[in-house]
Amino acid sequence: MVFADVNAQLIDALSATPSYQVHEVGPGATVVTVDGYRAINSQTHEADVIAEIASAQVVTTAVGPTILGFVAPVIAAAIAKRDPRLPPLAVMACENAINATDALKAGVVAALPDAALVTRAVFANTAVDRIVPGHPHVDGLDVTVEAFFEWAIESGPFGAAVPVIPQAHFVDDLRPYIERKLFTVNTGHATAAYHGFVAGVSVLSDALAIPSVFAEVRAVLGETKALLVAKHDFPADVQQAYLEQNLIRFANPELSDTVERVGRQPLRKLSRNERFIGPAAQLAERGLPFDALGRAIGAALRFDVPDDPQSVELAALLASVSAKEFVRGVTGIDEEHPLFAALVQIVAEEQARR
């Protein structure tokens, strides 16, 4: 296993340390020791990263959807150098976004010297579900995670040559799993963060301990449950059990994160296919309620954290453009959509409050 990152402090620490531990918390908790890895600074030793990827079996990203465009040229350079006699490189973007690997692939293809070289790689979308709270530096390289996890990977792009990845779940149709995860875990997590921020708490588990915040999260997940059951035929009792499991996960003080970290990048979280607008738009199209999602969107508009550039930009937009312009530009919803009027009202109410 090879880590590549531009964070020199992290890479130096990994290079100087033979192992680190992953501490699982919750039911079935254990401690896993990770060793036998290498670490490369991709900013100062890009050629080494390219060489490693060129000879690898699998490459994954966990950099955030907005950073995929920056790593795509490095992967493209590695694919161009890859020995054509090797099996195709498996490339998977493990990000909190729908079909993130498709976006990564587009960037890779654009950076290839010859588009035909793309056959040296296979690109598969994934859905990753595991809560990892903010990492306290006092723990060094050790990481705390919840015991529960799911990694679903679409099997179609691999054909008969599905890679062997222990405990990964290969599925024929990934979209139901992506949307179930995004519209349950990420939507619920962000709802707790934004309502918690408005309530004046800093720790996510403290936010869930406030009855009104907990009720808002449950209401939001009730709406996304209705969408997932209607759209993907998830059994209602199965989705309800998944919903309840996630409420327990969010409230676990051993996994507690800060509302500022979970709520960061509000503009991205309010974009068209993300955790709020995505399900609200689909509910509106089906004539189903989205009131709780609307209240969560309103809370997100009040996220005011000077250290988060998107929070600063959000405040500037609310102060400088009309509600209609804000909705069109930030959420990607236009006047013809059944969600548009409700979003305009939510934004206008926030602008009037300021």
C-alpha positions as CSV (number, residue, x, y, z in Angstrom):
1,M,0.0,0.0,0.0
2,V,1.3,3.4,-1.0
3,F,0.0,6.7,0.4
4,A,0.4,9.9,-1.7
5,D,-0.5,13.4,-0.4
6,V,0.6,17.0,-0.6
7,N,0.6,17.2,3.2
8,A,4.3,17.1,3.9
9,Q,3.8,16.8,7.7
10,L,1.6,13.7,7.3
11,I,3.8,12.1,4.6
12,D,6.9,12.6,6.7
13,A,5.2,11.1,9.8
14,L,4.1,8.1,7.8
15,S,7.6,7.6,6.3
16,A,9.2,7.8,9.8
17,T,6.8,5.4,11.4
18,P,6.6,1.7,10.6
19,S,2.9,1.3,11.6
20,Y,-0.1,3.1,13.0
21,Q,-3.4,1.9,14.6
22,V,-7.0,2.2,13.5
23,H,-9.2,2.2,16.6
24,E,-12.8,1.0,15.9
25,V,-15.5,2.1,18.3
26,G,-19.0,0.8,18.7
27,P,-20.4,-2.8,18.5
28,G,-17.7,-5.3,17.4
29,A,-15.0,-2.8,18.0
30,T,-11.3,-3.8,17.6
31,V,-7.9,-2.3,16.9
32,V,-6.2,-2.9,13.6
33,T,-2.5,-2.3,13.0
34,V,-1.6,-1.0,9.6
35,D,2.0,-1.6,8.4
36,G,4.0,-2.5,5.3
37,Y,3.2,0.8,3.6
38,R,5.1,3.5,1.8
39,A,4.4,7.2,1.7
40,I,5.2,9.7,-1.0
41,N,4.9,13.5,-1.2
42,S,3.1,14.1,-4.4
43,Q,4.0,17.7,-4.5
44,T,7.7,17.3,-4.3
45,H,8.0,13.7,-5.8
46,E,5.4,13.6,-8.4
47,A,7.4,11.3,-10.7
48,D,7.6,8.7,-7.9
49,V,3.9,8.8,-7.4
50,I,3.4,8.4,-11.2
51,A,5.7,5.4,-11.2
52,E,3.8,3.8,-8.3
53,I,0.4,4.2,-9.9
54,A,1.7,3.0,-13.2
55,S,2.6,-0.4,-11.7
56,A,-0.3,-0.6,-9.2
57,Q,-3.3,-2.9,-9.2
58,V,-5.8,-0.5,-7.6
59,V,-5.8,3.3,-7.1
60,T,-8.4,5.0,-4.9
61,T,-8.9,8.6,-3.9
62,A,-10.3,10.2,-0.8
63,V,-9.5,13.8,-1.4
64,G,-12.9,15.5,-1.7
65,P,-14.9,15.9,-5.0
66,T,-13.5,19.4,-5.6
67,I,-9.9,18.1,-5.6
68,L,-10.4,15.3,-8.2
69,G,-9.5,17.6,-11.0
70,F,-6.0,18.2,-9.4
71,V,-5.2,14.5,-9.1
72,A,-6.5,13.5,-12.5
73,P,-3.4,14.6,-14.4
74,V,-1.1,12.5,-12.2
75,I,-3.2,9.4,-12.7
76,A,-3.3,10.1,-16.5
77,A,0.5,10.4,-16.6
78,A,0.7,7.0,-14.8
79,I,-1.8,5.4,-17.2
80,A,0.2,6.7,-20.2
81,K,3.4,5.1,-18.7
82,R,1.7,1.8,-17.7
83,D,3.0,-1.4,-19.4
84,P,0.2,-2.4,-21.8
85,R,0.9,-6.1,-20.9
86,L,-0.3,-5.4,-17.3
87,P,-4.0,-5.9,-16.4
88,P,-6.0,-2.6,-16.5
89,L,-5.5,-0.4,-13.5
90,A,-8.6,-0.3,-11.3
91,V,-9.5,3.4,-10.5
92,M,-12.1,4.2,-7.9
93,A,-12.9,7.6,-6.4
94,C,-14.1,7.0,-2.8
95,E,-15.8,10.4,-2.3
96,N,-19.0,11.7,-0.8
97,A,-20.5,12.4,-4.2
98,I,-22.7,10.6,-6.7
99,N,-20.6,9.0,-9.5
100,A,-17.4,10.7,-8.4
101,T,-15.4,8.2,-10.4
102,D,-17.1,9.4,-13.6
103,A,-15.9,12.9,-12.8
104,L,-12.4,11.7,-12.1
105,K,-12.4,9.7,-15.4
106,A,-13.4,12.7,-17.4
107,G,-10.4,14.6,-15.9
108,V,-8.0,11.7,-16.6
109,V,-9.2,11.3,-20.2
110,A,-8.8,15.1,-20.8
111,A,-5.2,14.9,-19.5
112,L,-4.1,11.8,-21.5
113,P,-1.8,12.4,-24.5
114,D,-3.9,9.9,-26.4
115,A,-7.5,9.2,-25.4
116,A,-7.1,5.6,-26.6
117,L,-4.7,5.0,-23.6
118,V,-7.8,5.0,-21.3
119,T,-8.2,1.3,-22.1
120,R,-5.2,0.7,-19.7
121,A,-7.6,1.5,-16.8
122,V,-11.0,0.5,-15.6
123,F,-13.0,3.2,-13.8
124,A,-15.7,2.1,-11.3
125,N,-18.0,4.2,-9.1
126,T,-18.3,3.4,-5.5
127,A,-20.3,4.2,-2.3
128,V,-18.3,4.3,0.9
129,D,-20.1,4.4,4.2
130,R,-18.1,4.9,7.4
131,I,-18.0,7.7,10.0
132,V,-14.5,9.0,10.7
133,P,-14.5,11.9,13.1
134,G,-12.0,14.7,13.0
135,H,-8.5,13.5,13.7
136,P,-6.9,14.9,16.9
137,H,-3.2,15.5,16.2
138,V,-2.4,14.4,19.8
139,D,-3.0,10.9,18.6
140,G,-0.3,11.0,16.1
141,L,-1.1,8.8,13.1
142,D,-3.6,6.7,14.9
143,V,-7.2,7.0,13.6
144,T,-10.6,6.4,15.3
145,V,-13.4,5.1,13.1
146,E,-16.7,3.4,13.8
147,A,-16.9,-0.4,13.5
148,F,-19.7,-0.3,10.9
149,F,-18.7,0.1,7.3
150,E,-19.9,-0.6,3.8
151,W,-17.9,-0.3,0.5
152,A,-20.1,-0.9,-2.5
153,I,-18.5,-0.9,-5.9
154,E,-20.2,-1.3,-9.3
155,S,-19.1,-4.5,-10.9
156,G,-20.1,-3.8,-14.5
157,P,-16.9,-1.9,-15.7
158,F,-14.7,-4.9,-14.6
159,G,-16.6,-7.5,-16.6
160,A,-15.3,-10.9,-15.6
161,A,-12.2,-9.5,-14.0
162,V,-13.6,-8.2,-10.8
163,P,-10.7,-7.3,-8.5
164,V,-10.3,-9.2,-5.2
165,I,-10.8,-6.7,-2.4
166,P,-11.8,-8.3,0.9
167,Q,-15.1,-7.1,2.4
168,A,-15.9,-4.9,-0.6
169,H,-19.4,-5.4,-1.9
170,F,-19.7,-5.5,-5.7
171,V,-23.1,-4.8,-7.1
172,D,-24.7,-4.6,-10.6
173,D,-26.5,-1.3,-10.0
174,L,-24.7,1.1,-7.7
175,R,-27.0,4.1,-7.8
176,P,-29.4,2.8,-5.1
177,Y,-26.5,2.3,-2.7
178,I,-25.0,5.7,-3.5
179,E,-28.2,7.5,-3.0
180,R,-29.1,5.5,0.1
181,K,-25.8,6.4,1.7
182,L,-25.7,10.1,0.5
183,F,-29.3,10.8,1.3
184,T,-29.2,9.0,4.7
185,V,-25.7,9.3,6.2
186,N,-24.5,12.5,4.6
187,T,-27.9,14.3,4.6
188,G,-28.5,13.3,8.2
189,H,-25.0,14.2,9.3
190,A,-25.1,17.6,7.7
191,T,-28.6,18.3,9.0
192,A,-27.4,17.7,12.6
193,A,-24.4,19.9,12.0
194,Y,-26.3,22.9,10.6
195,H,-29.2,22.7,13.1
196,G,-26.6,22.2,15.9
197,F,-24.6,25.2,14.7
198,V,-27.8,27.3,14.8
199,A,-28.5,26.0,18.3
200,G,-25.0,27.2,19.4
201,V,-23.3,23.8,20.1
202,S,-19.9,22.8,18.8
203,V,-20.0,19.0,19.2
204,L,-22.2,16.9,17.0
205,S,-23.2,14.4,19.7
206,D,-24.3,17.4,21.8
207,A,-26.4,18.6,18.9
208,L,-28.2,15.3,18.7
209,A,-28.8,15.5,22.5
210,I,-31.0,18.5,21.9
211,P,-34.6,17.2,21.3
212,S,-35.5,19.7,18.7
213,V,-32.3,19.0,16.7
214,F,-32.8,15.2,17.0
215,A,-36.4,15.7,15.8
216,E,-35.2,17.7,12.7
217,V,-32.7,15.0,11.8
218,R,-35.4,12.3,12.2
219,A,-37.8,14.3,10.1
220,V,-35.3,14.8,7.3
221,L,-34.4,11.1,7.2
222,G,-38.1,10.3,7.1
223,E,-38.4,12.3,3.9
224,T,-35.4,10.8,2.3
225,K,-36.6,7.4,3.3
226,A,-39.8,8.0,1.4
227,L,-37.8,8.9,-1.7
228,L,-35.5,5.9,-1.4
229,V,-38.5,3.5,-1.0
230,A,-40.4,5.1,-3.8
231,K,-37.5,5.3,-6.3
232,H,-35.4,2.2,-5.5
233,D,-37.9,-0.2,-4.0
234,F,-36.0,-0.5,-0.8
235,P,-38.3,-2.3,1.6
236,A,-39.7,0.3,4.0
237,D,-38.8,-1.7,7.1
238,V,-35.2,-2.2,5.9
239,Q,-34.8,1.5,5.2
240,Q,-36.4,2.4,8.5
241,A,-33.9,0.1,10.3
242,Y,-31.0,1.7,8.4
243,L,-32.4,5.1,9.4
244,E,-32.6,4.2,13.1
245,Q,-29.1,2.7,12.9
246,N,-27.7,6.0,11.6
247,L,-29.4,8.0,14.3
248,I,-27.5,5.9,16.8
249,R,-24.3,6.4,14.8
250,F,-24.7,10.2,14.7
251,A,-25.3,10.4,18.5
252,N,-22.4,8.2,19.5
253,P,-20.1,10.4,21.6
254,E,-17.1,8.1,20.8
255,L,-17.5,9.2,17.2
256,S,-18.4,12.8,17.9
257,D,-17.2,15.4,15.5
258,T,-17.5,19.2,15.4
259,V,-20.5,20.8,13.7
260,E,-18.0,23.2,12.0
261,R,-16.0,20.3,10.4
262,V,-19.1,18.4,9.3
263,G,-20.8,21.6,8.0
264,R,-17.8,23.0,6.1
265,Q,-18.2,23.8,2.4
266,P,-21.9,24.7,2.6
267,L,-22.0,25.8,-1.1
268,R,-21.0,22.4,-2.3
269,K,-23.5,20.8,0.1
270,L,-26.2,23.0,-1.4
271,S,-25.4,22.2,-5.0
272,R,-27.8,20.4,-7.4
273,N,-27.0,16.7,-6.9
274,E,-25.8,16.9,-3.3
275,R,-27.3,15.8,0.0
276,F,-30.1,18.5,0.4
277,I,-31.1,19.7,-3.1
278,G,-30.8,16.3,-4.6
279,P,-33.4,14.6,-2.5
280,A,-35.6,17.7,-2.1
281,A,-35.8,18.1,-5.9
282,Q,-36.7,14.5,-6.4
283,L,-39.4,14.6,-3.7
284,A,-40.8,17.8,-5.2
285,E,-40.9,16.1,-8.7
286,R,-42.9,13.2,-7.1
287,G,-45.3,15.5,-5.2
288,L,-43.9,14.3,-1.9
289,P,-43.2,16.5,1.2
290,F,-39.8,18.1,1.7
291,D,-40.5,20.5,4.5
292,A,-37.8,19.1,6.9
293,L,-35.2,19.3,4.1
294,G,-36.3,22.9,3.5
295,R,-35.7,23.7,7.2
296,A,-32.2,22.0,6.9
297,I,-31.4,24.1,3.9
298,G,-32.5,27.2,5.9
299,A,-30.2,26.2,8.7
300,A,-27.3,25.7,6.2
301,L,-27.7,29.3,5.0
302,R,-27.0,30.4,8.6
303,F,-23.7,28.5,8.7
304,D,-21.3,31.4,9.5
305,V,-17.7,30.2,10.0
306,P,-15.0,32.7,9.1
307,D,-12.3,30.0,8.7
308,D,-14.4,28.2,6.0
309,P,-14.0,30.0,2.6
310,Q,-17.3,28.7,1.3
311,S,-19.1,30.0,4.4
312,V,-17.7,33.4,3.7
313,E,-18.7,33.2,0.1
314,L,-22.2,32.1,1.1
315,A,-22.6,35.1,3.3
316,A,-21.4,37.4,0.5
317,L,-23.8,35.9,-2.0
318,L,-26.8,36.3,0.4
319,A,-25.9,39.9,0.8
320,S,-25.3,40.7,-2.9
321,V,-27.7,38.8,-5.1
322,S,-31.5,38.3,-5.2
323,A,-33.1,35.2,-3.8
324,K,-33.9,33.9,-7.3
325,E,-30.3,34.5,-8.5
326,F,-29.0,32.7,-5.4
327,V,-31.2,29.7,-6.0
328,R,-30.3,29.5,-9.7
329,G,-26.5,29.9,-9.1
330,V,-26.0,27.9,-6.0
331,T,-28.5,25.1,-6.2
332,G,-28.8,24.7,-10.0
333,I,-32.6,24.7,-9.7
334,D,-34.4,26.9,-12.3
335,E,-37.8,28.5,-12.4
336,E,-39.6,25.6,-14.1
337,H,-38.7,23.2,-11.3
338,P,-41.3,22.4,-8.7
339,L,-38.7,23.1,-5.9
340,F,-37.8,26.6,-7.1
341,A,-40.5,28.6,-5.4
342,A,-39.9,27.0,-2.0
343,L,-36.1,27.5,-2.3
344,V,-36.6,31.2,-3.2
345,Q,-38.8,31.6,-0.1
346,I,-36.3,30.0,2.1
347,V,-33.4,32.2,0.8
348,A,-35.6,35.3,1.0
349,E,-36.5,34.6,4.6
350,E,-32.8,34.2,5.5
351,Q,-31.9,37.4,3.6
352,A,-34.6,39.3,5.5
353,R,-33.4,37.9,8.8
354,R,-29.9,39.3,8.4
